[in-house]
């Protein structure tokens, strides 16, 4: 998984492979297409483990922010925000139809016969069964999730920074006097 992520993962989609059945194809920016004999759910869990992301908490948090419960974009980090798109019609009950596309690597979209073709920056393409309008909605939701992710990360960083800059200053005589008063109050309460 690490090799694939280092090649910049653009998409992972469900596919049916001859003599193997339900599998997953992973597309990377460096041009590699890797077919793994694992379901989408397994690959998604492995990616969340690699990026140390709690999928359930992520879907709940960003789903609440977007007022949606299904098909929530997943931010593994600021450069890896994946949006869910319908890629195929499943044959069996547990076969997934949803693939995930990294919004950072989408170059353009085109529509033909009710399907949307996604063109990546490395000239690879993937077809989605969603309409152009639906794909654009998912991409916009992905952009919103990226902004929420960055805002949340930056706010936590700023609070930590403010804490250290504020409390990393020398104590004044007034600070020491107020601490002494607190200690005396605690001492009296103990007696």
C-alpha positions as CSV (number, residue, x, y, z in Angstrom):
1,X,0.0,0.0,0.0
2,X,2.8,2.4,0.8
3,X,4.3,2.1,-2.7
4,X,1.0,2.9,-4.3
5,X,0.4,5.9,-2.0
6,X,3.9,7.2,-2.8
7,X,3.0,7.1,-6.5
8,X,0.1,9.4,-5.7
9,X,-3.2,7.5,-5.6
10,X,-5.7,9.0,-8.0
11,X,-8.5,6.5,-7.7
12,X,-9.5,3.1,-6.6
13,X,-12.5,1.5,-8.2
14,X,-14.3,-1.9,-8.2
15,X,-13.7,-4.1,-11.2
16,X,-14.6,-7.7,-12.2
17,X,-11.5,-9.6,-13.3
18,X,-11.6,-12.8,-15.3
19,X,-11.1,-15.9,-13.1
20,X,-10.8,-13.7,-10.0
21,X,-14.2,-12.0,-9.6
22,X,-14.7,-8.9,-7.5
23,X,-11.5,-7.0,-7.3
24,X,-10.2,-3.4,-7.0
25,X,-8.1,-1.4,-9.4
26,X,-5.9,1.4,-8.0
27,X,-4.8,4.2,-10.4
28,X,-1.6,6.2,-9.6
29,X,-0.4,9.5,-11.0
30,X,2.9,7.9,-12.2
31,X,0.8,5.8,-14.6
32,X,0.5,2.5,-12.6
33,X,-2.7,0.6,-12.6
34,X,-2.7,-2.0,-9.9
35,X,-5.3,-4.8,-9.8
36,X,-5.6,-6.3,-6.3
37,X,-7.7,-9.3,-5.4
38,X,-9.5,-7.5,-2.6
39,X,-12.8,-5.9,-2.3
40,X,-13.3,-2.1,-2.2
41,X,-14.2,-2.3,1.5
42,X,-10.9,-4.0,2.3
43,X,-8.8,-1.5,0.2
44,X,-10.7,1.4,1.8
45,X,-9.9,0.0,5.3
46,X,-6.3,-0.6,4.4
47,X,-6.0,3.0,3.2
48,X,-7.6,4.4,6.3
49,X,-5.2,2.3,8.4
50,X,-2.3,3.6,6.4
51,X,-3.4,7.3,6.8
52,X,-4.5,6.6,10.4
53,X,-8.1,7.8,9.7
54,X,-11.1,6.6,11.6
55,X,-13.6,6.0,8.7
56,X,-16.7,5.8,10.9
57,X,-15.9,9.0,12.8
58,X,-14.8,10.8,9.5
59,X,-18.1,9.9,7.8
60,X,-20.1,11.0,10.8
61,X,-18.3,14.3,11.3
62,X,-18.2,15.4,7.6
63,X,-21.6,13.9,6.9
64,X,-23.1,16.1,9.7
65,X,-21.3,19.1,8.3
66,X,-22.7,18.5,4.8
67,X,-26.1,17.2,6.0
68,X,-25.7,13.9,4.3
69,X,-25.5,10.3,5.5
70,X,-24.4,8.4,2.4
71,X,-21.6,8.9,-0.1
72,X,-19.5,11.2,2.2
73,X,-16.2,12.3,0.8
74,X,-13.2,11.0,2.7
75,X,-10.2,13.2,3.5
76,X,-7.2,11.1,4.3
77,X,-5.1,14.3,4.4
78,X,-5.3,17.7,2.6
79,X,-4.0,16.3,-0.7
80,X,-5.9,13.1,-0.6
81,X,-9.6,13.9,-0.6
82,X,-11.6,11.1,-2.3
83,X,-15.2,11.5,-3.5
84,X,-17.4,8.5,-4.0
85,X,-18.9,7.9,-7.5
86,X,-20.9,5.0,-9.0
87,X,-18.6,3.1,-11.3
88,X,-20.4,-0.1,-12.2
89,X,-23.6,-2.1,-11.7
90,X,-23.0,-4.9,-9.2
91,X,-23.7,-8.5,-10.2
92,X,-23.9,-10.1,-6.7
93,X,-25.3,-8.9,-3.4
94,X,-22.0,-7.9,-1.7
95,X,-20.3,-6.4,-4.8
96,X,-19.9,-2.7,-4.5
97,X,-20.7,-0.2,-7.2
98,X,-18.9,2.8,-5.7
99,X,-15.3,3.8,-6.5
100,X,-13.4,6.7,-5.0
101,X,-11.7,9.5,-7.0
102,X,-9.0,11.9,-5.7
103,X,-10.3,15.4,-6.5
104,X,-6.7,16.7,-6.7
105,X,-6.0,14.7,-9.9
106,X,-9.1,15.5,-11.9
107,X,-8.3,17.5,-15.0
108,X,-11.7,17.6,-16.7
109,X,-15.0,15.9,-17.2
110,X,-17.1,15.0,-20.3
111,X,-20.6,13.5,-20.6
112,X,-21.8,11.0,-23.1
113,X,-24.9,8.8,-23.1
114,X,-25.7,9.5,-19.4
115,X,-22.2,8.6,-18.3
116,X,-19.4,10.9,-17.2
117,X,-15.8,10.3,-18.3
118,X,-13.2,11.6,-15.8
119,X,-9.9,12.7,-17.3
120,X,-6.9,12.7,-14.9
121,X,-3.8,14.8,-15.2
122,X,-1.8,11.8,-16.4
123,X,-4.2,11.3,-19.3
124,X,-5.9,8.2,-17.8
125,X,-9.7,8.1,-17.8
126,X,-12.4,6.4,-15.7
127,X,-16.1,6.2,-16.6
128,X,-18.7,6.9,-14.0
129,X,-22.4,5.9,-14.3
130,X,-23.3,9.2,-12.6
131,X,-24.5,12.1,-14.7
132,X,-22.1,15.1,-15.1
133,X,-24.3,17.1,-12.7
134,X,-24.0,14.4,-10.0
135,X,-20.2,14.1,-10.4
136,X,-19.9,17.9,-10.1
137,X,-21.9,17.9,-6.9
138,X,-19.7,15.2,-5.4
139,X,-16.6,17.2,-6.4
140,X,-18.0,20.3,-4.8
141,X,-18.7,18.3,-1.6
142,X,-15.1,17.1,-1.7
143,X,-13.8,20.7,-2.0
144,X,-16.0,21.6,1.0
145,X,-14.6,18.7,3.0
146,X,-11.1,19.7,2.1
147,X,-11.8,23.2,3.4
148,X,-13.3,21.9,6.6
149,X,-10.4,19.6,7.1
150,X,-7.9,22.4,6.6
151,X,-9.8,24.7,8.9
152,X,-10.0,22.1,11.6
153,X,-6.3,21.3,11.3
154,X,-5.2,24.9,11.2
155,X,-7.4,25.9,14.2
156,X,-6.0,23.1,16.3
157,X,-2.5,24.1,15.3
158,X,-3.2,27.8,16.1
159,X,-4.6,27.0,19.5
160,X,-1.5,24.9,20.3
161,X,0.8,27.7,19.0
162,X,-1.1,30.4,21.0
163,X,-0.9,28.3,24.2
164,X,2.9,28.0,23.9
165,X,3.6,31.6,23.0
166,X,1.3,32.8,25.8
167,X,2.6,30.5,28.6
168,X,6.2,30.5,27.5
169,X,6.8,34.0,29.0
170,X,8.6,34.7,32.3
171,X,6.2,35.0,35.3
172,X,5.7,38.4,36.8
173,X,5.5,39.3,40.5
174,X,1.7,39.6,40.0
175,X,1.5,36.0,38.6
176,X,3.5,34.7,41.6
177,X,1.3,36.7,44.1
178,X,-1.9,35.2,42.6
179,X,-0.4,31.7,42.7
180,X,0.6,32.3,46.4
181,X,-3.0,33.3,47.2
182,X,-4.4,30.2,45.5
183,X,-2.0,28.0,47.4
184,X,-3.0,29.7,50.7
185,X,-6.7,29.1,49.9
186,X,-6.1,25.4,49.1
187,X,-4.1,25.1,52.4
188,X,-7.0,26.6,54.4
189,X,-9.5,24.3,52.8
190,X,-7.4,21.2,53.6
191,X,-7.3,22.2,57.3
